[in-house]
Amino acid sequence: MDTSGNGILSKREIKAGVDDPFTKAYFAQLSIDIEMNPEEFFRLLDTDGNDQVDIEEFVQTCMRLQGGAKPLELQRILNNLNLVVREVSIIKANLEGVDGRFR
């Protein structure tokens, strides 16, 4: 999938990989359901939200996705939870800037 060879997957590379029959067969053999929107698959893989997927993110997420729908739903929940945590941290930092009593 890493057509650029830089060790990082872009959205374009993920889309090409999800559309590739060989990649689909490989993921199916690993019991990983990638039959979803490529954008959604990219969001699931990009756990730190930096708009790129490194090898650690890729492997960890794929390990979580093995086994079908239940792991897929759990990964979606984890990603949403991480997004909420980041947003709450930003809000907290903003509030602390307004009034130092919030901690």
PAVOVEX-959785 format. One record per atom (N, C-alpha, C, CB): residue in one letter; atom name; x, y, z. Coordinates in steps of 0.2 Angstrom, whole numbers, plus 5000, padded with zeros to 4 digits. Each point is the difference from the previous one (the first is absolute). Last residue first. Glycine has a CB too. Layout:
<atoms>
<atom "a", "CA", <X, Y, Z>>
...
</atoms>
This chain:
<atoms>
<atom "r", "N", <4954, 5120, 5185>>
<atom "r", "CA", <5005, 4995, 5000>>
<atom "r", "C", <4997, 4993, 5001>>
<atom "r", "CB", <5009, 5008, 5004>>
<atom "f", "N", <4986, 5020, 4995>>
<atom "f", "CA", <4998, 4994, 4997>>
<atom "f", "C", <5006, 4995, 5000>>
<atom "f", "CB", <4991, 5006, 4993>>
<atom "r", "N", <5011, 5017, 5014>>
<atom "r", "CA", <4997, 4996, 5005>>
<atom "r", "C", <4998, 4993, 4997>>
<atom "r", "CB", <4997, 5011, 5006>>
<atom "g", "N", <5013, 5009, 4981>>
<atom "g", "CA", <5004, 4995, 5003>>
<atom "g", "C", <4998, 4995, 5006>>
<atom "g", "CB", <5008, 5008, 4997>>
<atom "d", "N", <4980, 5005, 4981>>
<atom "d", "CA", <5000, 5000, 5007>>
<atom "d", "C", <5004, 4995, 5003>>
<atom "d", "CB", <4989, 5005, 5000>>
<atom "v", "N", <5012, 4999, 4977>>
<atom "v", "CA", <4995, 5005, 5002>>
<atom "v", "C", <5000, 5001, 5007>>
<atom "v", "CB", <4993, 4997, 4990>>
<atom "g", "N", <5020, 4986, 5001>>
<atom "g", "CA", <5003, 5006, 4998>>
<atom "g", "C", <4996, 5006, 5001>>
<atom "g", "CB", <5005, 4994, 4991>>
<atom "e", "N", <4988, 4984, 5014>>
<atom "e", "CA", <5005, 5002, 5004>>
<atom "e", "C", <5003, 5007, 4998>>
<atom "e", "CB", <5003, 4988, 5002>>
<atom "l", "N", <4981, 5003, 4984>>
<atom "l", "CA", <4997, 5002, 5006>>
<atom "l", "C", <5005, 5002, 5005>>
<atom "l", "CB", <4991, 4993, 4998>>
<atom "n", "N", <5017, 4997, 4982>>
<atom "n", "CA", <4997, 5007, 4999>>
<atom "n", "C", <4997, 5003, 5006>>
<atom "n", "CB", <4997, 4996, 4988>>
<atom "a", "N", <5011, 4982, 5013>>
<atom "a", "CA", <5005, 5005, 4999>>
<atom "a", "C", <4998, 5007, 4999>>
<atom "a", "CB", <5007, 4990, 4996>>
<atom "k", "N", <4977, 4992, 5005>>
<atom "k", "CA", <5003, 5001, 5006>>
<atom "k", "C", <5006, 5006, 5000>>
<atom "k", "CB", <4996, 4988, 5003>>
<atom "i", "N", <4994, 5004, 4977>>
<atom "i", "CA", <4995, 5005, 5003>>
<atom "i", "C", <5003, 5001, 5007>>
<atom "i", "CB", <4991, 4995, 4994>>
<atom "i", "N", <5021, 4990, 4993>>
<atom "i", "CA", <5001, 5007, 4997>>
<atom "i", "C", <4995, 5005, 5004>>
<atom "i", "CB", <5003, 4995, 4989>>
<atom "s", "N", <4996, 4982, 5017>>
<atom "s", "CA", <5007, 5003, 5002>>
<atom "s", "C", <5001, 5007, 4998>>
<atom "s", "CB", <5005, 4989, 5000>>
<atom "v", "N", <4976, 4999, 4993>>
<atom "v", "CA", <4999, 5002, 5007>>
<atom "v", "C", <5007, 5003, 5002>>
<atom "v", "CB", <4991, 4991, 5002>>
<atom "e", "N", <5009, 4999, 4977>>
<atom "e", "CA", <4996, 5006, 5000>>
<atom "e", "C", <4999, 5003, 5007>>
<atom "e", "CB", <4994, 4996, 4990>>
<atom "r", "N", <5018, 4984, 5007>>
<atom "r", "CA", <5003, 5005, 4997>>
<atom "r", "C", <4996, 5007, 5001>>
<atom "r", "CB", <5006, 4992, 4992>>
<atom "v", "N", <4983, 4988, 5014>>
<atom "v", "CA", <5006, 5002, 5005>>
<atom "v", "C", <5004, 5006, 4997>>
<atom "v", "CB", <5000, 4988, 5004>>
<atom "v", "N", <4984, 5003, 4982>>
<atom "v", "CA", <4996, 5003, 5005>>
<atom "v", "C", <5006, 5002, 5005>>
<atom "v", "CB", <4989, 4994, 4999>>
<atom "l", "N", <5018, 4993, 4984>>
<atom "l", "CA", <4998, 5006, 4997>>
<atom "l", "C", <4997, 5005, 5006>>
<atom "l", "CB", <4998, 4995, 4988>>
<atom "n", "N", <5007, 4982, 5016>>
<atom "n", "CA", <5006, 5004, 5000>>
<atom "n", "C", <4999, 5007, 4997>>
<atom "n", "CB", <5006, 4989, 4998>>
<atom "l", "N", <4975, 4996, 5003>>
<atom "l", "CA", <5002, 5002, 5007>>
<atom "l", "C", <5007, 5004, 5000>>
<atom "l", "CB", <4994, 4990, 5004>>
<atom "n", "N", <4998, 5001, 4975>>
<atom "n", "CA", <4996, 5006, 5002>>
<atom "n", "C", <5002, 5002, 5007>>
<atom "n", "CB", <4991, 4995, 4993>>
<atom "n", "N", <5020, 4986, 4999>>
<atom "n", "CA", <5002, 5006, 4996>>
<atom "n", "C", <4996, 5006, 5002>>
<atom "n", "CB", <5003, 4993, 4991>>
<atom "l", "N", <4991, 4986, 5019>>
<atom "l", "CA", <5007, 5003, 5002>>
<atom "l", "C", <5002, 5006, 4997>>
<atom "l", "CB", <5003, 4988, 5003>>
<atom "i", "N", <4978, 5001, 4989>>
<atom "i", "CA", <4998, 5003, 5006>>
<atom "i", "C", <5007, 5003, 5003>>
<atom "i", "CB", <4990, 4992, 5002>>
<atom "r", "N", <5011, 4996, 4978>>
<atom "r", "CA", <4997, 5006, 4999>>
<atom "r", "C", <4999, 5004, 5007>>
<atom "r", "CB", <4994, 4995, 4989>>
<atom "q", "N", <5014, 4983, 5012>>
<atom "q", "CA", <5006, 5005, 4998>>
<atom "q", "C", <4996, 5007, 4998>>
<atom "q", "CB", <5007, 4990, 4995>>
<atom "l", "N", <4979, 4992, 5011>>
<atom "l", "CA", <5004, 5002, 5006>>
<atom "l", "C", <5005, 5005, 4998>>
<atom "l", "CB", <4999, 4989, 5005>>
<atom "e", "N", <4988, 5001, 4978>>
<atom "e", "CA", <4996, 5005, 5004>>
<atom "e", "C", <5004, 5003, 5006>>
<atom "e", "CB", <4990, 4994, 4996>>
<atom "l", "N", <5020, 4989, 4991>>
<atom "l", "CA", <5000, 5006, 4996>>
<atom "l", "C", <4996, 5005, 5004>>
<atom "l", "CB", <5000, 4994, 4990>>
<atom "p", "N", <5002, 4985, 5019>>
<atom "p", "CA", <5006, 5003, 5001>>
<atom "p", "C", <5000, 5007, 4996>>
<atom "p", "CB", <5006, 4989, 5002>>
<atom "k", "N", <4975, 4997, 4996>>
<atom "k", "CA", <5000, 5002, 5007>>
<atom "k", "C", <5007, 5004, 5001>>
<atom "k", "CB", <4993, 4990, 5003>>
<atom "a", "N", <5002, 5000, 4975>>
<atom "a", "CA", <4996, 5006, 5002>>
<atom "a", "C", <5001, 5002, 5007>>
<atom "a", "CB", <4992, 4997, 4992>>
<atom "g", "N", <5027, 4987, 4998>>
<atom "g", "CA", <4994, 5002, 4998>>
<atom "g", "C", <4997, 5006, 5003>>
<atom "g", "CB", <4998, 4988, 4997>>
<atom "g", "N", <5024, 5000, 5006>>
<atom "g", "CA", <4994, 4996, 5003>>
<atom "g", "C", <4993, 5003, 4998>>
<atom "g", "CB", <5008, 4998, 5009>>
<atom "q", "N", <5016, 5016, 4992>>
<atom "q", "CA", <4999, 4993, 4998>>
<atom "q", "C", <4994, 4997, 5004>>
<atom "q", "CB", <5012, 4999, 4999>>
<atom "l", "N", <4996, 5024, 5004>>
<atom "l", "CA", <4995, 4999, 4995>>
<atom "l", "C", <4999, 4993, 4998>>
<atom "l", "CB", <5002, 5011, 4996>>
<atom "r", "N", <5016, 4997, 5019>>
<atom "r", "CA", <4993, 5001, 5003>>
<atom "r", "C", <4995, 4998, 4995>>
<atom "r", "CB", <5005, 5009, 5007>>
<atom "m", "N", <5016, 4990, 4985>>
<atom "m", "CA", <5000, 4995, 5005>>
<atom "m", "C", <4993, 5001, 5003>>
<atom "m", "CB", <5013, 5000, 5002>>
<atom "c", "N", <4993, 5016, 4983>>
<atom "c", "CA", <4998, 4994, 4996>>
<atom "c", "C", <4999, 4994, 5006>>
<atom "c", "CB", <5006, 5004, 4989>>
<atom "t", "N", <5002, 5017, 5019>>
<atom "t", "CA", <4993, 5001, 4998>>
<atom "t", "C", <4998, 4993, 4996>>
<atom "t", "CB", <5000, 5013, 4999>>
<atom "q", "N", <5022, 4989, 5007>>
<atom "q", "CA", <4996, 5000, 5006>>
<atom "q", "C", <4993, 5000, 4998>>
<atom "q", "CB", <5008, 5006, 5007>>
<atom "v", "N", <5008, 4996, 4976>>
<atom "v", "CA", <5000, 4994, 5003>>
<atom "v", "C", <4995, 4999, 5006>>
<atom "v", "CB", <5012, 4999, 4996>>
<atom "f", "N", <4990, 5022, 4993>>
<atom "f", "CA", <4998, 4995, 4996>>
<atom "f", "C", <4999, 4994, 5003>>
<atom "f", "CB", <5005, 5006, 4990>>
<atom "e", "N", <5006, 5011, 5021>>
<atom "e", "CA", <4993, 5001, 5000>>
<atom "e", "C", <4996, 4995, 4996>>
<atom "e", "CB", <5002, 5012, 5001>>
<atom "e", "N", <5022, 4988, 4999>>
<atom "e", "CA", <4997, 4998, 5007>>
<atom "e", "C", <4992, 5001, 5000>>
<atom "e", "CB", <5011, 5004, 5005>>
<atom "i", "N", <5001, 5003, 4976>>
<atom "i", "CA", <5000, 4992, 5000>>
<atom "i", "C", <4997, 4998, 5007>>
<atom "i", "CB", <5010, 4999, 4993>>
<atom "d", "N", <4982, 5025, 4998>>
<atom "d", "CA", <5007, 4997, 5000>>
<atom "d", "C", <4999, 4992, 5002>>
<atom "d", "CB", <5005, 5011, 5004>>
<atom "v", "N", <4979, 5010, 4984>>
<atom "v", "CA", <5000, 4993, 5004>>
<atom "v", "C", <5007, 4997, 5000>>
<atom "v", "CB", <4988, 4998, 4997>>
<atom "q", "N", <4999, 5029, 5001>>
<atom "q", "CA", <5005, 4994, 4997>>
<atom "q", "C", <5000, 4994, 5004>>
<atom "q", "CB", <5007, 5009, 4995>>
<atom "d", "N", <4982, 5012, 5011>>
<atom "d", "CA", <4998, 4999, 4993>>
<atom "d", "C", <5005, 4996, 4996>>
<atom "d", "CB", <4995, 5011, 5001>>
<atom "n", "N", <5002, 4993, 5024>>
<atom "n", "CA", <5005, 5005, 4996>>
<atom "n", "C", <5000, 4999, 4993>>
<atom "n", "CB", <5007, 4999, 5010>>
<atom "g", "N", <4981, 4989, 5010>>
<atom "g", "CA", <4997, 5006, 4996>>
<atom "g", "C", <5004, 5005, 4997>>
<atom "g", "CB", <4992, 4999, 5008>>
<atom "d", "N", <5011, 4979, 5005>>
<atom "d", "CA", <5002, 5006, 5003>>
<atom "d", "C", <4998, 5006, 4996>>
<atom "d", "CB", <5010, 4994, 5004>>
<atom "t", "N", <4984, 4984, 4989>>
<atom "t", "CA", <4998, 5000, 5007>>
<atom "t", "C", <5002, 5007, 5003>>
<atom "t", "CB", <5001, 4987, 5000>>
<atom "d", "N", <4995, 5002, 4975>>
<atom "d", "CA", <5004, 5006, 5003>>
<atom "d", "C", <4998, 5002, 5007>>
<atom "d", "CB", <5000, 5004, 4988>>
<atom "l", "N", <4989, 4977, 5001>>
<atom "l", "CA", <5007, 4999, 5000>>
<atom "l", "C", <5004, 5006, 5003>>
<atom "l", "CB", <4999, 4992, 4990>>
<atom "l", "N", <4978, 5010, 5006>>
<atom "l", "CA", <5001, 4995, 5005>>
<atom "l", "C", <5007, 4998, 5001>>
<atom "l", "CB", <4990, 4995, 4997>>
<atom "r", "N", <5004, 5020, 4986>>
<atom "r", "CA", <4999, 5003, 5007>>
<atom "r", "C", <5001, 4995, 5005>>
<atom "r", "CB", <4992, 5008, 4995>>
<atom "f", "N", <5009, 4984, 4983>>
<atom "f", "CA", <5006, 5005, 5001>>
<atom "f", "C", <4999, 5003, 5007>>
<atom "f", "CB", <5002, 5002, 4988>>
<atom "f", "N", <4980, 4985, 5004>>
<atom "f", "CA", <5006, 4996, 5002>>
<atom "f", "C", <5006, 5004, 5002>>
<atom "f", "CB", <4995, 4991, 4992>>
<atom "e", "N", <4986, 5021, 5000>>
<atom "e", "CA", <4999, 4997, 5006>>
<atom "e", "C", <5006, 4996, 5003>>
<atom "e", "CB", <4987, 5001, 4998>>
<atom "e", "N", <5014, 5007, 4980>>
<atom "e", "CA", <5001, 5005, 5004>>
<atom "e", "C", <4998, 4998, 5008>>
<atom "e", "CB", <4997, 5008, 4991>>
<atom "p", "N", <4999, 4977, 4991>>
<atom "p", "CA", <5007, 5001, 5001>>
<atom "p", "C", <5002, 5005, 5005>>
<atom "p", "CB", <5001, 4996, 4988>>
<atom "n", "N", <4976, 4990, 5013>>
<atom "n", "CA", <5002, 5006, 4997>>
<atom "n", "C", <5008, 5001, 5001>>
<atom "n", "CB", <4988, 5005, 5001>>
<atom "m", "N", <5005, 4970, 5002>>
<atom "m", "CA", <4997, 5007, 5002>>
<atom "m", "C", <5002, 5005, 4996>>
<atom "m", "CB", <4999, 4996, 5012>>
<atom "e", "N", <5007, 4979, 4992>>
<atom "e", "CA", <4995, 5002, 4995>>
<atom "e", "C", <4996, 5006, 5003>>
<atom "e", "CB", <4999, 4988, 4996>>
<atom "i", "N", <5020, 4998, 5014>>
<atom "i", "CA", <5001, 5007, 4997>>
<atom "i", "C", <4995, 5002, 4995>>
<atom "i", "CB", <5012, 4998, 5002>>
<atom "d", "N", <4993, 4983, 5019>>
<atom "d", "CA", <4995, 5002, 4995>>
<atom "d", "C", <5002, 5007, 4998>>
<atom "d", "CB", <4991, 4993, 5005>>
<atom "i", "N", <5023, 4985, 5004>>
<atom "i", "CA", <4999, 5007, 5001>>
<atom "i", "C", <4995, 5003, 4995>>
<atom "i", "CB", <5012, 5001, 5005>>
<atom "s", "N", <4999, 4976, 4998>>
<atom "s", "CA", <4993, 5001, 5003>>
<atom "s", "C", <5000, 5008, 5002>>
<atom "s", "CB", <5000, 4988, 5005>>
<atom "l", "N", <5017, 5001, 4982>>
<atom "l", "CA", <5002, 5002, 5007>>
<atom "l", "C", <4994, 5001, 5004>>
<atom "l", "CB", <5010, 5005, 4996>>
<atom "q", "N", <4988, 4990, 4981>>
<atom "q", "CA", <5004, 4995, 5003>>
<atom "q", "C", <5001, 5001, 5007>>
<atom "q", "CB", <5005, 4997, 4989>>
<atom "a", "N", <4986, 5020, 4999>>
<atom "a", "CA", <4995, 4995, 5001>>
<atom "a", "C", <5003, 4994, 5003>>
<atom "a", "CB", <4993, 5004, 4991>>
<atom "f", "N", <5021, 5013, 5002>>
<atom "f", "CA", <4997, 5002, 5006>>
<atom "f", "C", <4994, 4995, 5002>>
<atom "f", "CB", <5003, 5012, 4997>>
<atom "y", "N", <5009, 4985, 4983>>
<atom "y", "CA", <5005, 4999, 5005>>
<atom "y", "C", <4996, 5002, 5007>>
<atom "y", "CB", <5010, 5003, 4992>>
<atom "a", "N", <4978, 5000, 4988>>
<atom "a", "CA", <5001, 4993, 5001>>
<atom "a", "C", <5004, 4999, 5006>>
<atom "a", "CB", <4999, 4997, 4988>>
<atom "k", "N", <4999, 5025, 5004>>
<atom "k", "CA", <4994, 4997, 5003>>
<atom "k", "C", <5000, 4993, 5002>>
<atom "k", "CB", <4994, 5008, 4993>>
<atom "t", "N", <5024, 5001, 4996>>
<atom "t", "CA", <5000, 5003, 5006>>
<atom "t", "C", <4994, 4997, 5004>>
<atom "t", "CB", <5007, 5010, 4996>>
<atom "f", "N", <4995, 4985, 4981>>
<atom "f", "CA", <5005, 4996, 5004>>
<atom "f", "C", <5000, 5003, 5007>>
<atom "f", "CB", <5007, 4999, 4990>>
<atom "p", "N", <4979, 5012, 4995>>
<atom "p", "CA", <4998, 4994, 5001>>
<atom "p", "C", <5004, 4996, 5004>>
<atom "p", "CB", <4994, 5000, 4990>>
<atom "d", "N", <5004, 5027, 5011>>
<atom "d", "CA", <5004, 4995, 4997>>
<atom "d", "C", <4998, 4993, 5002>>
<atom "d", "CB", <5009, 5008, 5000>>
<atom "d", "N", <4982, 5013, 5008>>
<atom "d", "CA", <4997, 4999, 4994>>
<atom "d", "C", <5004, 4994, 4996>>
<atom "d", "CB", <4997, 5012, 4999>>
<atom "v", "N", <5011, 4997, 5022>>
<atom "v", "CA", <4993, 4997, 5001>>
<atom "v", "C", <4997, 4998, 4994>>
<atom "v", "CB", <4999, 5008, 5010>>
<atom "g", "N", <5022, 5003, 4988>>
<atom "g", "CA", <5000, 4994, 5003>>
<atom "g", "C", <4994, 4996, 5002>>
<atom "g", "CB", <5010, 5004, 5005>>
<atom "a", "N", <4991, 5018, 4986>>
<atom "a", "CA", <5002, 4996, 4995>>
<atom "a", "C", <5000, 4993, 5003>>
<atom "a", "CB", <5007, 5009, 4995>>
<atom "k", "N", <4988, 5008, 5020>>
<atom "k", "CA", <4994, 4999, 4995>>
<atom "k", "C", <5003, 4995, 4995>>
<atom "k", "CB", <4996, 5011, 5002>>
<atom "i", "N", <5020, 4995, 5014>>
<atom "i", "CA", <4995, 4996, 5003>>
<atom "i", "C", <4994, 4999, 4995>>
<atom "i", "CB", <5003, 5004, 5011>>
<atom "e", "N", <5014, 5010, 4982>>
<atom "e", "CA", <5002, 4994, 5000>>
<atom "e", "C", <4995, 4995, 5003>>
<atom "e", "CB", <5012, 5004, 5001>>
<atom "r", "N", <4983, 5019, 4999>>
<atom "r", "CA", <5000, 4997, 4993>>
<atom "r", "C", <5003, 4993, 5000>>
<atom "r", "CB", <5002, 5012, 4996>>
<atom "k", "N", <4998, 5000, 5025>>
<atom "k", "CA", <4994, 4998, 4998>>
<atom "k", "C", <4999, 4997, 4993>>
<atom "k", "CB", <4996, 5010, 5007>>
<atom "s", "N", <5027, 4987, 5004>>
<atom "s", "CA", <4996, 5005, 4999>>
<atom "s", "C", <4993, 4998, 4999>>
<atom "s", "CB", <5010, 5007, 4995>>
<atom "l", "N", <5012, 4982, 5018>>
<atom "l", "CA", <4995, 4999, 4996>>
<atom "l", "C", <4996, 5006, 4999>>
<atom "l", "CB", <4999, 4988, 5002>>
<atom "i", "N", <5028, 5005, 5004>>
<atom "i", "CA", <4994, 5004, 5003>>
<atom "i", "C", <4994, 4999, 4994>>
<atom "i", "CB", <5007, 5009, 5007>>
<atom "g", "N", <5016, 4984, 4991>>
<atom "g", "CA", <4998, 4997, 5006>>
<atom "g", "C", <4994, 5003, 5003>>
<atom "g", "CB", <5012, 4998, 5002>>
<atom "n", "N", <4999, 5005, 4976>>
<atom "n", "CA", <5002, 5005, 5005>>
<atom "n", "C", <4999, 4997, 5007>>
<atom "n", "CB", <4999, 5010, 4992>>
<atom "g", "N", <4995, 4983, 4984>>
<atom "g", "CA", <5006, 4997, 5004>>
<atom "g", "C", <5003, 5004, 5005>>
<atom "g", "CB", <5002, 4994, 4990>>
<atom "s", "N", <4979, 5008, 4994>>
<atom "s", "CA", <5005, 5005, 5000>>
<atom "s", "C", <5006, 4997, 5003>>
<atom "s", "CB", <4992, 5009, 5000>>
<atom "t", "N", <4988, 4978, 4999>>
<atom "t", "CA", <5003, 5001, 4993>>
<atom "t", "C", <5006, 5005, 5000>>
<atom "t", "CB", <4988, 4997, 4995>>
<atom "d", "N", <4998, 4988, 5023>>
<atom "d", "CA", <5005, 5006, 5000>>
<atom "d", "C", <5003, 5001, 4994>>
<atom "d", "CB", <5002, 4998, 5012>>
<atom "m", "N", <4984, 4983, 4991>>
<atom "m", "CA", <4996, 5006, 5000>>
<atom "m", "C", <5004, 5006, 5000>>
<atom "m", "CB", <4991, 4994, 5006>>
</atoms>
